[in-house]
């Protein structure tokens, strides 16, 4: 697996933000981490840059002068699977959920520490590599999921999951490192024709944590994004 440690050559990263002070604050640290940093201050400029030269990661502000950042996410997802981390002062849960449902990989509120942002970048890159490595298994720490066999192992011991518990784990493993919203989970586990809501998801997650976490009340694998959904950890 590719090394996403500090100083490695991590490829191109695009910052889409019309606040020069944000760009100036982030660029040196991202450059030092190993990225070649490009910038755009409008949605159209960002789309043009991505079309001409793909990026490993996109850091995207929602409040752009020419178009809403959510529209940028939607247009990028028509042709690119590059990880998108939304960096925005909009902290309403509805904004976060809308961005994630449209295909963003993560959502970070401004202001953000560079250390936290780099950790989020590492997580989405590792998750993307696992999703597109065409491997029939997901493995992180003591957890192993064999997709063809539908087998789940913890510390080498098989764990018996119900069909819905397995479907929940499967969608989280398929989006490792990314936030998966309640809506996305409901569609994957219960289907479109259902009365299930976020409370159903919370109950199912509690059951899954009981089987997979060493300490279900303080999870290390199945992480909660309050009010939004869940994330399967894949960052070291």
Order of alpha helices (4+ residues) and beta strands (2+ residues): beta-alpha-beta-alpha-beta-alpha-beta-alpha-beta-alpha-beta-beta-beta-beta-alpha-beta-alpha-alpha-beta-beta
